Amino acid sequence: MAKVAFLGLGVMGYPMAGYLAKAGHEVTVYNRTAAKAEKWVAEHGGASAATPREAASGADFVMACVGNDDDLRSVCTGADGAFAGMAKGSTFVDHTTVSAMVTAELFQQAREAGIAFVDAPVSGGQAGAENGQLVVMCGGDQAAFDAAKPLIDSYAKLCNRLGESGAGQLCKMVNQICIAGLVQGLSEGLHFAQKAGLDGRAVVEVIGGGAAGSWQMVNRFETMLDDKFDHGFAVDWMRKDLGICLNTADEVGASLPVTALVDQFYKDVQKLGGGRWDTSALIKRLNALG
């Protein structure tokens, strides 16, 4: 069993930290809103800390799942950041979806401090976190990955290393690129079925077992048809991720025309007031068009 700090108790981090505690690890949590950390301790035991540095002090592993590049920098660096409290030989695992740039920056700072750094973004959404069924894609030194994997396995159904530092974040970009096109295609298909007078549920029953089937179809078609969009990953966060994908595509020379288009469709959803709706809300944009 390890001494672990977990930074960030949002819809993903809260249950992930819970699985670490359930596995028997000694967990100290930090959250920007202290009341959330206190609630977690009341449910799971362990301890809470007032700063990332305090949480990380004496920890073998520090896991983070926060919002974006700036949030990650804020919990890692500075006088109250986790790096300042971590001992040489300890390991930082970042589950946040961030840019490859900030990953490279923090990997280098960690290395200079004698700290291992693994970028380990996740896929599976809130349900995956709550059920301990996340997919985790990792980048970093092999030894650091090998050390961190048993802890990550407590909330993951699959955890693989894709390569050196940054490879995990690049893989997550591929994940989001694929999701964007899938959700738009599903939205157009269901929208078409409704306009053509078909029963959307009957349609999915037929096509879901064939080549058109996907995780998105199985898990989202009913709520899409019911005009309910309070499940899973928010549009605001998807736009953040797609922005990272598009910026990185420019850097590496990749062409992402569909991703760029779907990003603008999500912008339209935001204009409808749907920034906190889940990503399947692309169908709501189509329905609003008539």
RODO-2510 file (C-alpha; in nm, 4 decimals, decimal comma):
residues 290
     n   res          X          Y          Z
     1     m     0,0000     0,0000     0,0000
     2     a     0,1199     0,3510    -0,0816
     3     k     0,0844     0,6966     0,0610
     4     v    -0,1064     0,8919    -0,2039
     5     a    -0,2184     1,2507    -0,2565
     6     f    -0,5090     1,3225    -0,4888
     7     l    -0,5524     1,6780    -0,6195
     8     g    -0,8902     1,7757    -0,7649
     9     l    -1,2208     1,6265    -0,6559
    10     g    -1,4492     1,7052    -0,9462
    11     v    -1,6909     1,4588    -1,1035
    12     m    -1,3949     1,2454    -1,2113
    13     g    -1,1442     1,2911    -0,9316
    14     y    -1,3875     1,2366    -0,6435
    15     p    -1,4665     0,8721    -0,7270
    16     m    -1,1133     0,8012    -0,8523
    17     a    -0,9690     0,9029    -0,5166
    18     g    -1,2375     0,6921    -0,3527
    19     y    -1,1197     0,3807    -0,5352
    20     l    -0,7642     0,4425    -0,4143
    21     a    -0,8895     0,4571    -0,0564
    22     k    -1,1013     0,1449    -0,1096
    23     a    -0,7911    -0,0372    -0,2345
    24     g    -0,6261     0,0349     0,0991
    25     h    -0,3951     0,3206     0,0115
    26     e    -0,3397     0,6058     0,2572
    27     v    -0,5010     0,8975     0,0721
    28     t    -0,4780     1,2699     0,1400
    29     v    -0,6969     1,4877    -0,0809
    30     y    -0,6836     1,8509    -0,1881
    31     n    -0,9593     2,0449    -0,3589
    32     r    -0,9861     2,4139    -0,4362
    33     t    -1,3210     2,4124    -0,2548
    34     a    -1,2292     2,2765     0,0865
    35     a    -1,5845     2,1647     0,1666
    36     k    -1,5650     1,9060    -0,1115
    37     a    -1,2454     1,7639     0,0376
    38     e    -1,4043     1,7480     0,3816
    39     k    -1,7044     1,5651     0,2367
    40     w    -1,4744     1,3146     0,0681
    41     v    -1,2897     1,2452     0,3938
    42     a    -1,6203     1,1947     0,5739
    43     e    -1,7131     0,9296     0,3165
    44     h    -1,3794     0,7594     0,2581
    45     g    -1,1516     0,8351     0,5514
    46     g    -0,7980     0,9572     0,4943
    47     a    -0,7198     1,3246     0,5320
    48     s    -0,7570     1,6572     0,3540
    49     a    -0,4950     1,9271     0,3099
    50     a    -0,5127     2,3027     0,2691
    51     t    -0,2641     2,3206    -0,0188
    52     p    -0,1287     2,0871    -0,2873
    53     r     0,2135     2,1084    -0,1223
    54     e     0,0729     1,9954     0,2107
    55     a    -0,1171     1,7097     0,0463
    56     a     0,1928     1,5963    -0,1431
    57     s     0,4276     1,6075     0,1546
    58     g     0,5567     1,2566     0,2189
    59     a     0,3467     1,1015    -0,0577
    60     d     0,4827     0,8221    -0,2749
    61     f     0,2420     0,9176    -0,5521
    62     v     0,0551     1,2378    -0,6287
    63     m    -0,2397     1,2080    -0,8677
    64     a    -0,4116     1,5105    -1,0197
    65     c    -0,7362     1,5519    -1,2111
    66     v    -0,8129     1,9210    -1,2565
    67     g    -0,9575     2,1405    -1,5304
    68     n    -0,7017     2,2743    -1,7758
    69     d    -0,3406     2,3838    -1,8323
    70     d    -0,3581     2,6749    -1,5887
    71     d    -0,5258     2,4640    -1,3192
    72     l    -0,2576     2,1989    -1,3534
    73     r     0,0244     2,4523    -1,3300
    74     s    -0,1368     2,6029    -1,0202
    75     v    -0,1453     2,2719    -0,8321
    76     c     0,2053     2,1686    -0,9444
    77     t     0,4221     2,4778    -0,9221
    78     g     0,4893     2,7667    -0,6879
    79     a     0,5497     2,7777    -0,3151
    80     d     0,2247     2,5914    -0,2389
    81     g     0,2422     2,3575    -0,5382
    82     a     0,2755     1,9823    -0,5167
    83     f     0,6282     1,9750    -0,6609
    84     a     0,7491     2,1817    -0,3647
    85     g     0,6253     1,9163    -0,1238
    86     m     0,7259     1,6019    -0,3120
    87     a     1,0358     1,4042    -0,2214
    88     k     1,2911     1,2897    -0,4760
    89     g     1,1942     0,9530    -0,6156
    90     s     0,8202     1,0115    -0,5825
    91     t     0,5857     1,0056    -0,8815
    92     f     0,3352     1,2599    -1,0124
    93     v     0,0492     1,1230    -1,2256
    94     d    -0,1558     1,3741    -1,4226
    95     h    -0,5036     1,2582    -1,5231
    96     t    -0,6038     1,6012    -1,6570
    97     t    -0,6524     1,6456    -2,0315
    98     v    -0,4056     1,9232    -2,1120
    99     s    -0,1839     2,0410    -2,3953
   100     a     0,1328     1,8591    -2,4904
   101     m     0,3120     2,1882    -2,4223
   102     v     0,2262     2,2021    -2,0518
   103     t     0,3006     1,8317    -2,0176
   104     a     0,6513     1,8858    -2,1586
   105     e     0,6996     2,1880    -1,9326
   106     l     0,5973     2,0083    -1,6132
   107     f     0,7783     1,6868    -1,7054
   108     q     1,1014     1,8847    -1,7307
   109     q     1,0417     2,0680    -1,4013
   110     a     0,9646     1,7406    -1,2286
   111     r     1,2741     1,5741    -1,3713
   112     e     1,4932     1,8595    -1,2487
   113     a     1,3444     1,8080    -0,9009
   114     g     1,4066     1,4340    -0,9095
   115     i     1,0353     1,3553    -0,9466
   116     a     0,8914     1,1098    -1,1994
   117     f     0,6039     1,2457    -1,4108
   118     v     0,3432     1,0395    -1,5969
   119     d     0,0821     1,2026    -1,8212
   120     a    -0,2241     0,9801    -1,7907
   121     p    -0,5431     1,1330    -1,9332
   122     v    -0,8569     0,9228    -1,9038
   123     s    -1,1579     0,8261    -2,1112
   124     g    -1,4894     0,6874    -1,9929
   125     g    -1,6554     0,9946    -1,8464
   126     q    -1,8239     1,0329    -1,5120
   127     a    -1,9817     0,6867    -1,5296
   128     g    -1,6437     0,5294    -1,5989
   129     a    -1,4932     0,7052    -1,2980
   130     e    -1,7816     0,6106    -1,0683
   131     n    -1,7721     0,2461    -1,1781
   132     g    -1,3918     0,2152    -1,1756
   133     q    -1,3957     0,1410    -1,5493
   134     l    -1,1810     0,4170    -1,6973
   135     v    -0,9417     0,3778    -1,9878
   136     v    -0,6091     0,5453    -1,9091
   137     m    -0,3547     0,6363    -2,1755
   138     c    -0,0080     0,7093    -2,0420
   139     g     0,3180     0,8707    -2,1445
   140     g     0,6440     0,8828    -1,9524
   141     d     0,9370     0,6720    -1,8453
   142     q     0,8694     0,2993    -1,8366
   143     a     0,9803     0,2662    -1,4746
   144     a     0,7490     0,5465    -1,3619
   145     f     0,4578     0,3930    -1,5496
   146     d     0,5270     0,0498    -1,4022
   147     a     0,5287     0,1969    -1,0516
   148     a     0,2049     0,3935    -1,1006
   149     k     0,0043     0,1322    -1,2905
   150     p    -0,1046    -0,0772    -0,9874
   151     l    -0,2605     0,2341    -0,8323
   152     i    -0,4255     0,3436    -1,1565
   153     d    -0,5664    -0,0069    -1,1992
   154     s    -0,7843     0,0522    -0,8922
   155     y    -1,0137     0,2732    -1,1074
   156     a    -0,9273     0,1605    -1,4606
   157     k    -1,0317    -0,1297    -1,6788
   158     l    -0,7402    -0,0597    -1,9125
   159     c    -0,4165     0,1300    -1,8543
   160     n    -0,1507     0,1328    -2,1272
   161     r     0,1712     0,3233    -2,1897
   162     l     0,1884     0,4729    -2,5395
   163     g     0,5438     0,6054    -2,5256
   164     e     0,7576     0,8754    -2,3732
   165     s     0,6304     1,1885    -2,1987
   166     g     0,3410     1,3480    -2,3872
   167     a     0,2321     1,0303    -2,5637
   168     g    -0,0647     0,9913    -2,3301
   169     q    -0,1926     1,3394    -2,4069
   170     l    -0,1470     1,2841    -2,7808
   171     c    -0,3463     0,9608    -2,7563
   172     k    -0,6232     1,1449    -2,5699
   173     m    -0,6348     1,3937    -2,8579
   174     v    -0,6942     1,1036    -3,0965
   175     n    -0,9724     0,9871    -2,8652
   176     q    -1,1455     1,3261    -2,8716
   177     i    -1,1042     1,3637    -3,2478
   178     c    -1,2773     1,0289    -3,2989
   179     i    -1,5561     1,1084    -3,0531
   180     a    -1,6323     1,4416    -3,2195
   181     g    -1,7015     1,2819    -3,5563
   182     l    -1,8939     0,9902    -3,4049
   183     v    -2,1282     1,2097    -3,2032
   184     q    -2,1986     1,4363    -3,5004
   185     g    -2,2731     1,1350    -3,7206
   186     l    -2,5016     0,9844    -3,4571
   187     s    -2,6776     1,3176    -3,4108
   188     e    -2,7398     1,3521    -3,7836
   189     g    -2,8647     0,9926    -3,8077
   190     l    -3,1124     1,0276    -3,5208
   191     h    -3,2217     1,3706    -3,6435
   192     f    -3,2824     1,2277    -3,9904
   193     a    -3,4777     0,9315    -3,8485
   194     q    -3,7075     1,1636    -3,6537
   195     k    -3,7644     1,3936    -3,9508
   196     a    -3,8378     1,0952    -4,1737
   197     g    -4,1037     0,9697    -3,9325
   198     l    -3,9135     0,6666    -3,8044
   199     d    -3,9044     0,5401    -3,4465
   200     g    -3,5503     0,6253    -3,3391
   201     r    -3,5367     0,3456    -3,0812
   202     a    -3,6471     0,0873    -3,3354
   203     v    -3,3857     0,2159    -3,5777
   204     v    -3,1042     0,1846    -3,3237
   205     e    -3,2197    -0,1657    -3,2287
   206     v    -3,1615    -0,2660    -3,5889
   207     i    -2,8448    -0,0749    -3,6784
   208     g    -2,6765    -0,0822    -3,3355
   209     g    -2,5596    -0,4390    -3,3832
   210     g    -2,4107    -0,3695    -3,7240
   211     a    -2,1341    -0,1575    -3,8686
   212     a    -2,2952     0,1665    -3,7493
   213     g    -2,2837     0,0608    -3,3833
   214     s    -2,0635     0,2438    -3,1332
   215     w    -2,0271     0,3140    -2,7626
   216     q    -2,1849     0,6531    -2,8233
   217     m    -2,4866     0,4949    -2,9897
   218     v    -2,5393     0,2352    -2,7163
   219     n    -2,4961     0,4775    -2,4277
   220     r    -2,6420     0,8025    -2,5609
   221     f    -2,9175     0,7385    -2,8161
   222     e    -3,2007     0,7196    -2,5626
   223     t    -3,1137     1,0414    -2,3815
   224     m    -3,0596     1,2146    -2,7149
   225     l    -3,4060     1,1097    -2,8316
   226     d    -3,5501     1,2180    -2,4949
   227     d    -3,3830     1,5604    -2,5230
   228     k    -3,1854     1,5035    -2,2007
   229     f    -2,8265     1,6225    -2,1905
   230     d    -2,7164     1,6029    -1,8292
   231     h    -2,5045     1,2907    -1,8710
   232     g    -2,1302     1,2768    -1,9101
   233     f    -1,8726     1,5185    -2,0472
   234     a    -1,9760     1,8846    -2,0837
   235     v    -1,9645     2,0782    -2,4101
   236     d    -1,7415     2,3453    -2,2517
   237     w    -1,4796     2,0837    -2,1702
   238     m    -1,5072     1,9235    -2,5130
   239     r    -1,4392     2,2581    -2,6784
   240     k    -1,1340     2,2974    -2,4561
   241     d    -1,0107     1,9557    -2,5668
   242     l    -1,0843     2,0117    -2,9353
   243     g    -0,8957     2,3409    -2,9176
   244     i    -0,5929     2,1468    -2,7935
   245     c    -0,6381     1,8966    -3,0786
   246     l    -0,6601     2,1667    -3,3446
   247     n    -0,3617     2,3612    -3,2110
   248     t    -0,1516     2,0447    -3,1982
   249     a    -0,2639     1,9490    -3,5479
   250     d    -0,1192     2,2764    -3,6749
   251     e     0,2081     2,1981    -3,4980
   252     v     0,2437     1,8445    -3,6370
   253     g     0,0988     1,9143    -3,9828
   254     a    -0,2188     1,7081    -3,9495
   255     s    -0,5424     1,7962    -4,1292
   256     l    -0,8573     1,7825    -3,9139
   257     p    -1,1397     1,9305    -4,1224
   258     v    -1,4224     1,7364    -3,9556
   259     t    -1,2905     1,8131    -3,6073
   260     a    -1,2714     2,1826    -3,6891
   261     l    -1,6288     2,1777    -3,8182
   262     v    -1,7665     1,9914    -3,5165
   263     d    -1,5835     2,2321    -3,2868
   264     q    -1,7848     2,5135    -3,4472
   265     f    -2,1042     2,3121    -3,4032
   266     y    -2,0246     2,2852    -3,0326
   267     k    -1,9765     2,6612    -3,0329
   268     d    -2,3328     2,6861    -3,1656
   269     v    -2,4499     2,4641    -2,8778
   270     q    -2,2804     2,7006    -2,6342
   271     k    -2,4721     2,9895    -2,7926
   272     l    -2,7930     2,7947    -2,7237
   273     g    -2,6961     2,8008    -2,3558
   274     g    -2,5668     2,4445    -2,3615
   275     g    -2,2136     2,4832    -2,2331
   276     r    -2,2853     2,2453    -1,9470
   277     w    -2,4914     2,0023    -2,1546
   278     d    -2,3116     1,6794    -2,2387
   279     t    -2,1450     1,6301    -2,5746
   280     s    -2,4397     1,4440    -2,7258
   281     a    -2,6191     1,7811    -2,7360
   282     l    -2,5065     1,8196    -3,0975
   283     i    -2,8469     1,6768    -3,1906
   284     k    -3,0136     1,9661    -3,0089
   285     r    -2,8375     2,2059    -3,2463
   286     l    -2,9789     2,0159    -3,5454
   287     n    -3,3282     2,0111    -3,3982
   288     a    -3,3059     2,3860    -3,3346
   289     l    -3,2297     2,4414    -3,7023
   290     g    -3,5644     2,2831    -3,7926
***
